[in-house]
């Protein structure tokens, strides 16, 4: 029996995440899209459904709602996914933020670090069992050409020394580092990281 191709992508309500979801609508058997805003998530769901119709593809589509800046929400997202699918063929940790001003999460983390680094690390760990149930599993962490090129001495910036560009570039290097660690931790999984290229998204406009 051929295994269903089951994909999950975070940050799927706009930009690269939404574009990727529309492409997967013509390939995946089951697709789980994530967003943090209910209205935007419903809008993305409709667009992905339309893409599946355009591709003339029979797609089962699920949505999961949660804020990746909140550790409890990440755990809730994982529980939702565990109830939806028997395995995950490919988890795409796409969600990311660029914040020009310092923000701290209710967990006490600098928010860029929380969303861009802690969230993909924790979500991958929580969904590890589902990923390992796939016959040929993939794990993808979105990095960026904007990553810094040496390991910072301080992982999280503080309010006193915060710079949005620095926080973002550090977080993208950490995503690369996480992926290298996952290669060792998940030897059965093909772990990948990538720069999606220069794409005209809201984040790019904020950064530039």
N, C-alpha and C positions, 0 to 999 in steps of 0.2 A: 504493500500500500504506500502510495506517495504521500509524504508528510505535507501538511498544509504550511504554506509560507506565511508566517505570522510576524508582523513588524510592529514596533512601537517607536514613536518619535515624540520627544518633548519639545515644547515651544513651537507648536504647530499652527498657531493662529494667524501668523503673518510671516513675511520675509522668507528666508530660506526654508524654514520648517513647513510652511504652508505649500510652497512650491514643491518641495520634496514629497509631501503627502499626496499632492495631486498626481505626481509621477507614479508613486507607489499604488495609487488607486487603479492603475492598469496592470499591476503585476502581483500584488499581495493577495492572498486569499482572505486574510484577516488583518486589519490595520487598526491600531490603537493610537489615537492622537490626543495629545495633552495640551491643556491651556490653563491659565490661572484666572481668566475672566470668563464667566458663564456666557455672556452675550457674544463675545468674540469667538468662543469655542463653538457655539451653535452656528455662527456664520461660517466658520471654517468647515464644520461638519457638512453644511449644505454645499459648499464649494467642492469638497472632496467627493461627495455623492454625485454631483454633476460631472466631475471628471471621470468617475467610474462609468457613468452612463455614456459619456463621450467615447471612452475606450471600449465600450460594449463588454464590460468585464463584470462578473458577479463578485462583488466585494462585500464582505461583512465588516462593518465599521463600528468601532466603539470609541467613546470619548471618556477621558478621565480629567477631573478638575482638581486643581490644587496649586498652592503657592510654593515654589521650590526654594523660596527664602526661609521657609519654616520647616524645621526638621520633622515635626509631627505631621505636617501635610505630606512630606515625602513618604513617610511610613504609611499614611493613609492611601496614597497613590499606589504604592506597592501592593497593599491589601486588595485594592480594587482590581488591579491587574491579575492578581493571583486567582481571583474569582471568575475572571472572564475567559482565560485561555489556558490550554494544557501545557503549552511551551511557548518560548519566544525564539524565533529564528534569527532575528536581528533587532537589537536595541540601539537606537540612535539618540545619544545624548546631545541634542542640538541647542536646547534653551540656553540663553546667555543674556547678560545685561551689561550695559555701559552706563555708569552713573557719574555725572560731572561733579556732584556734591556727595559728601560723606553721609552714608546712612548705615544704621546699625539694626540688625534684626532683633526680634524678641528673644532669640537664643543667645544674643550677645556677640554676634559675628558681624564683621564688615560685610555689607550686602553683596558686593561684587564677588568676594571670596565665597560667600555662602551659596550663591546661585550658580556661579561658573565652575566652582571646584568641589565644594562639599556635596552639592546635590547630585552631580553625575557619579561621584564616588560612592555615595550612600545608596543611591537608587540601583546602581549596578550590583552592589553587594546584596541588597534586599531581593533582587530579582535573579540572583545567581542560579538558584535551583531550577527556575523556569528556563533560563538560557541553556543550562546544561542538559535539559531534556530534549533539546533540538538535535537533529542528526548532524547538522553542519552549522553550528551557531556562529554568529557574528556580533561584535560589540564595537560601536563607532562613537568616538568622542570628537566633537567639533572643536578644533583649535583655530589658529589664525596666523597669517603671516606677520601680524602685529605683535606676536609673542616676543618677550624679552629674550636675550641671548645668553644670560648668565643667571645662575640660581640666586635669587634675592636672599639677603640675610634676614629679612623680615617678611613672613608669609602674609600677614594681614597688616594693612596700613591702618594707622590710627587717625582720629579726627585732626590731630595737630600736624600730621605730615601727609594727609591724603591728597592724591592727585588722580583724577579719573583715568587718564591715559596709562599711568603707571599701574594702577590697580588692575585695569583690563589686560595689559600686556603681560603682567605677572600671572594672572589667572589662566591665560592661554598657554603659557609655558607649563604651568602646573597640570593642565589637561594632558599635555604631551607626556609629562612625567607619570601621571596616573596610568596612562595607557601602557607605558613601559612596565610599570609594576603589575598591571593586569595580565600582561603576557606571561609573567612568572606565576601569578596567583591562579589564573584560569588557563592552564596549558591546553585544555580541550577546545578553547574558544579562539577564533581568529579575532584578535584585538587590533583595531585600526584607529588612527587619528588623522585628521586632514585639515587643510586650509581650503575653505569652499571657494576662494577667489574673491575678487572685488565685486560685490553685489550691491545694487542700489537699494539698500534696506533702510529702515528708520534708524537702526543702530549706526550704520555707516554715516548717515547724515549728522547724527549726534557727535560721533567721534571727530568728524572733519570740521 
